[in-house]
Amino acid sequence: MKKTSSKKTSSAKLATKASKALKSKATSKITKSLAGSVLAQAKAK
């Protein structure tokens, strides 16, 4: 079976929330991991 790459991107609004989560000291490790994934999928400005 052939793998296809996903072309999905995160919205700017979601990327902003993910960035804030990464900067917060109260954020759990799993939340930071998910936030990092969101930012990796976000479109560059």
C-alpha positions in Angstrom: 0.0 0.0 0.0 1.4 3.4 -1.0 1.7 6.1 1.7 0.5 9.5 0.8 1.6 12.6 2.6 -1.0 14.7 4.4 -1.4 18.2 3.1 -3.5 19.3 6.1 -2.5 22.5 7.9 -3.5 24.1 11.2 -5.3 27.4 11.3 -3.6 30.5 12.4 -6.0 30.8 15.4 -5.1 27.3 16.5 -1.4 27.9 16.0 -1.6 31.0 18.2 -3.3 29.0 21.0 -0.6 26.3 20.6 2.2 28.9 20.9 0.7 30.2 24.1 0.4 26.7 25.5 4.1 26.1 24.8 5.1 29.3 26.6 3.0 28.6 29.7 4.8 27.0 32.6 1.5 25.4 33.8 1.1 23.3 30.6 1.5 19.5 30.8 4.1 17.6 28.8 1.4 16.0 26.6 -0.2 19.3 25.9 3.1 20.8 24.9 3.7 17.8 22.6 0.4 18.3 20.9 1.0 22.0 20.6 4.3 21.3 18.9 2.5 19.1 16.4 0.0 21.8 15.7 2.8 24.3 15.1 4.6 21.9 12.8 1.5 21.7 10.7 0.8 25.4 10.6 1.5 27.4 7.5 4.5 29.7 7.7 3.9 33.4 7.5 
